[in-house]
Amino acid sequence: MKGSHEFVNRDVISIRGFTREEIDYILEVSRSMESIVERGSDMLRGKIMAELFFEPSTRTRLSFQTAMYKLGGNVIGFAEPKVSSVWKGETLADTVRVVENYADIIVLRHPLEGAARFAAEYAHIPVINAGSGAEEHPTQALLDLYTILKAKGRIDGLNIILMGDLRYGRTVHSLAYALSNYDVSLHLVSPALLRMRPEVIEDIEGQIEVSEHTDLMEVLPDADVLYVTRIQKERFPDLGEYEKVKGSYVIDLEVLKKAKDDLIVMHPLPRVDEIAVEVDSTPFAKYFEQVRNGVVVRMALLALILGAVK
């Protein structure tokens, strides 16, 4: 098992940078944070996290803030570039080199793919990728794994469906990479236009069983986990293409009649119309639990990277 020293001052850019052993250790530390999230802690007292969000966010930004505050640390930063020197033309490299003088760790969200890796090359403090374009969202993948583990008691041996926008949805890219460390069957359901990126398929094929579908009903009856994503309108270069695929899948109680009783339905949020509100009050729904789980997982990461967990 990896020790905490393996994580100190480490960047979190891609989930592919972590082994299964390391991921399991993060999930173990996350479980230990469950009691701390209720009472709080001062283990990161005196530490400062800088949030640089060049793209809108609710859950991720507030989740990282809550995690830092629960551990006794402080938060600085901005939630949109208009309130920063970026609006005056400052480069990302210069922004990072300035901010590292004020903080111990940077959490970055940016609309351009590769932005987090680029920032990490300039920063002398750890950088956590909180979403880089349509590329990856590694901390979301970790909280998704933690949610599955809590709900099902295991990850190995499960039949898992990733459904919706698999082309532009960065959360499913990171989750697919993460799941390739486990013994799972992965079923990818999407319109043909929104199929999983070829580079993701190439990376995970040979490690786990992968199949692609356009019809959810081909795989839903045997599924243990259904991970739903919205169609990412803002990432389409041609809105005409978006109009062709919007509303492709809707999960409601009628659809779930075809599912196993212990299926769990997950969603990284925000949702639009892909999961009916009537599902919220059923045992299937785990998407709001994901939100809470995001806090403990990010607490674990911050504590590990900043050396507070011994």
Buried (B, 14 or more C-beta within 10 A) or exposed (E): EBEBEEBBEBBBBBBBEBEEEBBBBBBEBBBEBBEBBEEEBEBBEEBBBBBBBBBEBEBBBBBBBBBBBBBBBBBEBBBEBEEBEBEEEEEBEEBBBEBBEEBBBBBBBBBBBEBBBBBBEBBEBBBBBBBBBBBBBBBBBBBBBBBBBBBBEEBEEBBBBBBBBBBBBBBBBBBBBBBBBBEBBBBBBBBEBBBBBEEBBEBBEEBBEBEBBBEBEEBBEEBBBBBBBBBBBEBBEEEEEBEEBBEBBEBEEEBBEEBBEEBBBBBBBEBEEBBBEEBEEEEBBBBEBBBBBBBBBBBBBBBBBBBBBE
